[in-house]
Amino acid sequence: MNRHNFIVIIILSNFNLIFGQTDYENAIKEYDIGNFKNAVSFFTKSIEKSEKLQDSYLYRAISYLYIEKAVESKKDLDKAYEIDSSYVKNYVFYGRYYSPAMRSVR
């Protein structure tokens, strides 16, 4: 590969990083405004691309919970825990899952 081609490849590969948004970022935006079905879709894409994998599983879990898919939610929480059991957010999100406010969803 010559130097010119290498430079073009680098520029194109970074284009999305500079001007585009990742699926994770799109998912967080949807999550923040309460569009949980759209958030699930973007978090799923993010997981497939290994973007912020642990957080993607955690936020998809809570998004599932808000759309009353408790089984899927618990699976994602467990997967995030599998990835890194020492990650503090795991326990925060498990707490949300088991909170009395979410009892009717589970």
Summary of the structure (lengths in Angstrom):
residues: 106
radius of gyration: 17.0
end to end distance: 55.4
largest distance: 61.7
contacts: 297
relative contact order: 0.10
helix: 77%
strand: 0%
